[in-house]
Amino acid sequence: MWVYTRSTPSLTSTSFLLLSGLQFEAEFSKPDYRANLPIKKIEGVNMPALQLNMSDGTICDLNGEPRNTRVLYVCDPRGKHELHSLEEVSTCEYEIVVLSPLLCEHPDFK
């Protein structure tokens, strides 16, 4: 499911349902929000990503802090919502990249 609306010239509200049962909204209210989109290099190409931060995970045995995960959804017309990569970027800090064709419908993620 994908919904994309522009309510005013300065505010865009976008709803995403990228995984069954996981829905979130992203509001892009600043004119320069595109400059702040995270970029992920996929097969040598810098791609804008939709970032979802998951915090307050289980306590890490190594540093006593809660685990955190950053999920980056990246447009890929051939993607099947599959996991592209999972990496521990620092101690108990994880990054997951998911390739999704749904994101390609939004003009800012092409």
QUITA-V660574 format. One record per backbone hydrogen bond with DSSP energy under -1.0 kcal/mol. NH is the residue of the N-H (numbers start at 1). CO is the residue of the C=O. Records with the same first field share a line. If there is no record, write none. Layout:
NH = CO / CO
This chain:
3 = 15
5 = 13
8 = 11
12 = 28
14 = 26
15 = 3
16 = 24
22 = 19
24 = 16
26 = 14
28 = 12
33 = 30
35 = 32
36 = 33
37 = 34
40 = 47
42 = 45
45 = 42
47 = 40
49 = 38
50 = 73
52 = 71
54 = 69
57 = 67
60 = 65
64 = 60
67 = 58
68 = 92
69 = 54
70 = 94
71 = 52
72 = 96
73 = 50
74 = 98
76 = 100
79 = 76
81 = 99
84 = 97
85 = 97
87 = 95
89 = 93
90 = 93
93 = 90
94 = 68
95 = 87
96 = 70
97 = 85
98 = 72
99 = 82
100 = 74
105 = 102
106 = 103
109 = 106
